[in-house]
Each structure stands twice: as C-alpha cells, then as structure tokens.
C-alpha cells in the first residue's frame, strides 16, 4: 500500500500540479511539526472540539504517509501503462471514434447551410454561423472539460460530453427557427469539446513515451479526417430527399452510439483517480478510514477551483511562450482547414460546375495527403525510439518536431498550387485536387508533431495544455468560415491563395526555431516539470 519511490512521487504519475503538491507537502510538514504540541494541548482542545454524542475529538493519525496508497512498483499491472495491449487498443479506438464524431459534426452541416438558410429566410452568411458557433463551442468547452478530467477522472467528462453533444445536435435538427438552431449548435460544440480536450489526456494516461506518438497520430487523423469526410457526405445528404436536417440527425446518432459504448466499455484511465478507487476499496475491506490516495488530500475550494483549474489553460496560454507560439501556428493550420470547407465548394461548384456531393469528393485528395503524412511520421518513429533508448528513456520534446520541418514548406507549396490551378475551368479539376494531397500532407506533418511536442513538454498537465491549444485554434477556426468564401470571391482564388500561401511561408521557420531554442524556452517555464 505504501511502496514509494521517487518515480511514484513524481507529479507526472499523479497528475497534480506543483502548487497542489506544494500544498500537500506543506500540510504534511505542519502535521509532523505539531504532533508534539497537539499531544500537550489535547486535553485543552477536547473542551472545545466534539464529535457529537459526547465523544471527544480523536487525535490525528500518527503518520499520514503510512495511510497513502500507491502503485506496487513500476510494473504494477493496475497502472494504465501496464495494461494489456488489447485493452489499450480498444480504449484508443473508443475515444478516437468519439473524437471523429465531434470533428465530423463540426463540418457536416456546412453543405446544408443553403437549405437551412432558405428554410428560415436568412442569408447564407447567417447560415454559416451554424458551423462557426459549433467550432466556437470547441473554444469554450475545454475550460470546463480539461480541469474536470484532472479532478474527477477522464471517464465521466467524456460520457457527459458526447451525450450532451448528441442531445443538442438533435435539438438543432428539429429547430423551428434560426435562433434555436444557432444556440443549440453552440452548446453541441461546447459539449463535444470534451472529446478534443480529454482524449489526448486519455492516450497520455495509457501509453508511455515510446508509444504515445503513435496513439496521438490516430487521434490527429480523426481530428482532420472528420471535417474532410463530412463535406461530400453532407453534400449528398442535403441535395437528396432527406434534406439538410439529416446532416444533423446522422452525427447525433453517431454520438449516441459512441456514448453507449463509453458507458458499457470505457475504463477510467487517470492514475490518481484509480488510486482513489483503490483506497476506497481497501477502506471498505479493512474498515480503516484513514487509508486514502494522494488525490484525496487535494481539497479544492470554489476560489481554488477557479484560480487553479478553470483558469489554468488561459494562464498557460498567456504566460507560456512555447504554448502560445506553437498554438498560433497550429491555429493558422486548423483555421485553414475550415476555410477550405468554404473554398472547395466555391471552386468546384461555382467554377467547375459540380454538384455539392460530387464537388465534396475532391476532399479525398486532402484525406490521401493526411494518410501519407501519417505513414511518413510513423516511419520516423523508430528513429525517435532509438534516441529515447540512447537517452535512458528520458524524452526530449524537440525530437518530435522533425516531420514539421518537412511539412511546413510542403504545405506552403500546396496552397500556392491550389490557388494557381483552380481559378479557371480551362485547367483540369484534377490539378487543384492533386494540390490537396500536398496540403493534407503538410497539415498533418505540422499539426501532429507540434501537438506531441506540447504534450511531451507539459505531460503532468496534458489536459490543461491541450485545452489551451484548443481554445486558441478553435477561435481561429471559428472565424475563417465567416470570411473565407467572400475572400475567394472578391480577391479571386489565385490571389486569396497567394495571401494564405505567403502567411504559411512566413511561418515555415517556426518548427526549426523551436527545434533549436525550445529547451531554452522550456527552461524558463513555471509549468514544465
């Protein structure tokens, strides 16, 4: 029960931040230093403290350390790192399906904007708020879901989040006016943000430094493949007899299915919370109510909840240069994904004259590029593993950034290629579609290594780090659909793409800069362990 080692007391294993650990340590020192004085003043205190029913206030526990449960060594099968591979795989597939559902839901309504706008008598710009507000919910939700997952475990936020997303999506589908549709889309996005912000923490719980990169690759694919699959599925649905409302019914049904699987099969993965459950089991078996987990010693008042948990992602985003700068780059990439949801239909429907469903099939080029990028990144995994073994399994986050150094110029080239081959129907439609392969390759080659870099750098606070990143990039993604179509129409496809390509070119040195100066920046952090 009390088998301690330096590795087990590390905050990375317990998920507690430095402030909380310092409070626990201070309380223990105060306890030890006052035991003697407490014994002297026991009789005096008994006159003022009472347990009720005439019982005197009991003396404190002799040594709280003896009552704290822990994992039984680094090979304890109860620790999530040591679970069977089959268990880890099915947990990964469950949570990644939930993430795919959330990201798919964010974009599948886009082809139905015209139908919804016509039904409610509003402009297409107002109808586009159905996508914008959902993504804006992505930016708001992590403030709740990430801290909650660090206080009550991962399982409950994921279940509540996906079911809440499904309920509000159903409400959007049956909406009788535009106000109801928009409000419900926002709250659907807020609840679905639980998948984006908590799932990376789940994968960090069950995979160590060697295998975490592979699992995050699967997560990143669901984040981007979902929005790119959604347009042609939504296009065929909205142009069929089903109509635009079924672009909302289908992701709602997917969400209910995911929530059901969570309830039936998803295990809790947060190590500190597993120790809480272990302590509760031992208390019931032994009737020794002093047995507890370290997480039980964290008593959070409402002020501390606001100060240390709910505002932590914002504080990290503002005060941590690593998180801010990497997130800015990722925000541009992520925002461009949602800009393409408007640019592709304009190019392939207005310029090439395709139907919504057929035009949406051109997103397959982007998906193919992402699959190639995933294969490329995984091919580099053996090099990362060799470096890790040579460094006694101590990870260096900057090792993750090599694929991003390759992906940044490829992404920029794809943007220029798309713009200068899609502005006229005299150029075959396969040319801009092929440019999507480079764009998709670059998107994932930038996003995935940068995401792994942030998780590795701030592993004890992975959920809050991911939340800070999601807040910024979702705000950017929410804004792009509002102006991207007008930008491509008014500037012309070639010049709008040139503007975006120049911005991408300016950002090419960012991964290389962090590869060189990242250790120095992390050394000045107040959150990096």
Residue pairs with C-beta under 8 A, 6 or more apart in sequence:
1 68
1 69
1 70
1 282
1 291
2 65
2 66
2 67
2 68
2 69
2 70
3 70
3 71
3 72
3 73
4 65
4 70
5 73
5 74
7 13
7 74
8 70
8 71
10 529
11 17
11 18
11 21
11 460
11 529
12 459
12 460
12 529
13 71
13 271
14 21
14 271
14 272
14 275
14 294
14 295
14 460
15 150
15 270
15 271
15 272
15 295
15 460
16 24
16 272
16 294
16 295
16 298
16 460
17 308
17 312
17 460
17 461
17 527
18 527
18 529
19 308
20 298
20 308
23 298
24 294
24 297
24 298
27 297
28 64
28 65
31 60
31 64
32 63
35 60
35 62
38 45
38 59
38 60
39 59
42 59
45 57
46 56
46 57
49 56
49 57
50 56
50 57
51 57
51 58
61 67
61 290
64 290
67 288
67 290
67 291
67 292
68 292
68 293
68 294
69 275
69 278
69 279
69 282
69 291
69 292
69 293
70 275
71 78
71 79
71 271
71 275
72 78
75 82
76 82
77 83
78 274
78 278
79 271
79 274
80 205
80 206
80 269
80 271
80 274
81 206
81 207
81 208
83 206
87 267
88 206
88 207
90 265
91 202
91 206
91 266
91 267
91 269
92 203
92 206
92 215
92 218
94 258
94 261
94 262
94 265
94 266
95 158
95 195
95 199
95 202
95 203
95 219
95 266
96 199
96 218
96 219
96 222
97 222
97 258
97 261
98 158
98 162
98 195
98 199
98 258
98 262
99 195
99 196
99 199
99 219
99 222
99 223
99 226
100 222
100 225
100 226
101 162
101 165
101 192
101 195
101 226
101 251
101 254
101 255
101 258
102 162
102 165
102 192
102 193
102 195
102 196
102 226
102 255
103 196
103 222
103 223
103 224
103 225
103 226
103 227
104 226
104 227
104 229
104 230
104 251
104 254
105 134
105 165
105 169
105 188
105 192
105 226
105 230
105 251
105 252
105 254
105 255
106 131
106 134
106 135
106 138
106 189
106 192
106 226
106 227
106 230
106 338
107 131
107 226
107 227
107 228
107 230
107 231
107 234
107 338
107 341
108 230
108 231
108 233
108 234
108 237
108 247
108 248
108 250
108 251
109 116
109 130
109 131
109 134
109 172
109 185
109 234
109 244
109 247
109 248
110 128
110 131
110 230
110 231
110 234
110 341
110 342
110 345
110 481
111 231
111 234
111 235
111 237
111 238
111 239
111 244
111 247
111 345
111 356
111 360
112 130
112 234
112 237
112 238
112 243
112 244
112 245
112 247
112 248
113 124
113 127
113 128
113 130
113 131
113 244
114 124
114 127
114 238
114 244
115 238
115 243
115 244
116 127
116 130
116 178
116 181
116 244
117 123
117 124
117 126
117 127
119 244
120 127
120 177
120 178
120 181
122 178
125 482
126 178
127 178
128 342
128 481
128 482
128 485
129 182
129 185
129 482
130 172
130 181
130 182
130 185
131 185
131 338
131 341
131 481
132 478
132 479
132 481
132 482
133 182
133 185
133 186
133 189
133 478
134 185
134 186
134 188
134 189
134 192
135 189
135 338
135 474
135 477
135 478
135 481
136 186
136 189
136 474
136 475
136 478
137 185
137 186
137 187
137 188
137 189
137 190
137 191
137 192
137 193
138 189
138 190
138 192
138 193
138 196
138 470
138 474
138 477
138 478
139 193
139 470
139 471
139 472
139 474
139 475
139 478
140 189
140 190
140 193
140 471
141 161
141 189
141 190
141 191
141 192
141 193
141 194
141 196
141 197
142 193
142 196
142 197
142 313
142 466
142 467
142 468
142 470
142 471
143 310
143 313
143 314
143 467
143 471
144 190
144 310
145 157
145 161
145 193
145 194
145 197
145 198
145 467
146 197
146 198
146 201
146 313
146 463
146 464
146 466
146 467
147 305
147 309
147 310
147 312
147 313
147 463
147 464
147 467
148 156
148 157
149 157
149 197
149 198
149 201
149 270
149 463
150 201
150 270
150 309
150 461
150 463
150 464
151 300
151 309
152 273
153 268
153 269
153 270
153 273
154 198
154 201
154 202
154 205
154 268
154 269
154 270
154 273
155 262
155 266
155 267
155 268
155 269
157 194
157 198
158 194
158 195
158 198
158 199
158 202
158 262
158 266
159 259
159 262
159 263
159 266
160 191
160 194
161 191
161 192
161 193
161 194
161 195
161 198
162 191
162 192
162 194
162 195
162 255
162 258
162 259
162 262
163 191
163 255
163 256
163 259
164 187
164 188
164 190
164 191
164 192
165 188
165 189
165 191
165 192
165 194
165 195
165 255
166 251
166 252
166 253
166 254
166 255
166 256
166 259
167 252
168 184
168 185
168 187
168 188
168 191
169 184
169 188
169 248
169 251
169 252
169 255
170 248
170 249
170 252
171 180
171 184
172 180
172 181
172 184
172 185
172 188
172 248
173 245
173 246
173 248
173 249
173 252
174 245
175 181
175 184
192 255
193 470
193 474
196 223
196 466
196 470
197 463
197 466
197 467
197 470
198 463
199 219
200 216
200 219
200 451
200 455
200 462
200 463
200 466
201 270
201 462
201 463
201 466
202 269
203 212
203 215
203 216
203 219
204 212
204 455
204 459
204 462
205 269
205 270
205 271
206 215
206 269
207 214
207 215
209 388
209 393
209 395
209 456
210 385
210 388
210 393
212 452
212 455
212 456
213 377
213 381
213 384
213 400
213 452
214 378
214 381
216 448
216 451
216 452
216 455
217 374
217 377
217 378
217 448
220 374
220 444
220 447
220 448
220 451
221 370
221 371
221 374
221 444
223 447
224 337
224 370
224 440
224 443
224 444
224 447
225 367
225 370
227 337
227 338
227 341
228 337
228 363
228 366
228 367
228 370
228 440
229 363
229 367
231 341
231 344
231 345
231 360
231 363
232 357
232 358
232 359
232 360
232 361
232 363
232 364
233 250
233 360
234 247
234 360
235 355
235 356
235 357
235 358
235 359
235 360
236 356
236 357
236 360
237 243
237 244
237 246
237 247
237 250
238 244
238 246
238 247
238 356
239 355
239 356
239 357
268 274
268 277
272 293
272 294
272 295
273 295
275 293
275 294
275 295
276 293
276 295
276 296
278 293
279 291
279 292
279 293
279 296
282 288
282 291
283 289
283 291
283 292
300 308
300 309
312 461
312 464
313 464
313 465
313 467
313 468
313 471
314 468
314 471
316 323
316 458
316 461
316 464
316 465
316 468
316 527
317 323
317 324
317 327
317 468
317 469
317 471
317 472
318 324
319 526
320 458
320 468
320 525
320 526
320 527
321 521
321 524
322 454
322 457
322 514
322 518
322 521
322 522
322 525
323 454
323 458
323 465
323 468
323 469
324 472
325 510
325 514
326 450
326 453
326 454
326 469
326 510
326 514
327 454
327 468
327 469
327 472
327 473
328 472
329 446
329 450
329 507
329 510
329 511
330 446
330 447
330 450
330 451
330 469
330 472
330 473
331 472
331 473
331 475
331 476
331 477
332 476
332 503
332 504
332 507
333 411
333 443
333 446
333 447
334 447
334 473
334 474
334 476
334 477
335 473
335 476
335 477
335 479
335 480
336 415
336 443
336 480
336 500
337 443
337 477
338 477
338 478
338 480
338 481
338 484
339 480
339 481
339 484
339 500
340 363
340 366
340 439
340 484
341 481
342 480
342 481
342 484
342 485
342 488
343 484
343 485
343 488
343 493
343 496
344 359
344 360
344 362
344 363
345 356
345 359
345 360
346 485
346 488
346 489
346 493
347 422
347 432
347 488
347 493
348 354
348 358
348 359
348 362
348 429
348 432
349 355
349 356
349 359
351 422
351 423
351 424
351 425
351 493
352 359
352 425
352 429
353 425
354 362
354 429
362 429
362 432
362 433
362 436
363 436
364 433
364 436
365 433
365 434
365 435
365 436
365 437
365 440
366 436
366 437
366 439
366 440
366 443
367 440
368 436
368 437
368 440
369 414
369 436
369 437
369 438
369 439
369 440
369 441
369 442
369 443
369 444
370 440
370 441
370 443
370 444
372 437
372 440
372 441
373 403
373 407
373 440
373 441
373 442
373 443
373 444
373 445
373 448
374 444
374 448
376 403
376 406
376 441
376 445
377 403
377 444
377 445
377 448
377 449
380 402
380 403
383 402
384 399
384 400
387 396
387 399
388 394
388 395
388 399
395 456
396 519
397 452
397 453
397 456
397 457
397 518
397 522
398 453
398 514
398 515
398 518
398 519
400 449
400 450
400 452
400 453
400 456
401 449
401 450
401 453
401 511
401 512
401 514
401 515
401 518
402 449
402 515
403 445
403 448
403 449
404 445
404 446
404 449
404 450
404 511
405 511
405 512
405 515
406 445
407 441
407 442
407 443
407 444
407 445
407 446
407 449
408 442
408 445
408 446
408 504
408 507
408 508
408 510
408 511
409 508
410 438
410 441
410 442
410 445
411 438
411 439
411 441
411 442
411 443
411 445
411 446
411 504
412 442
412 501
412 504
412 505
412 508
413 438
413 442
414 435
414 436
414 437
414 438
414 439
414 440
414 441
414 442
415 435
415 439
415 497
415 500
415 501
415 504
416 497
416 498
416 501
417 431
417 432
417 434
417 435
417 438
418 432
418 435
418 436
418 439
418 497
419 493
419 494
419 495
419 496
419 497
419 498
419 500
419 501
420 494
420 497
420 498
421 427
421 431
421 432
421 435
422 431
422 432
422 435
422 493
422 497
423 492
423 493
423 494
446 511
449 511
450 511
451 469
453 514
453 518
454 465
454 466
454 469
455 462
455 465
455 466
457 465
457 518
457 522
457 525
457 528
458 464
458 465
458 527
458 528
459 529
460 529
461 527
487 496
487 499
488 496
491 499
514 521
522 528
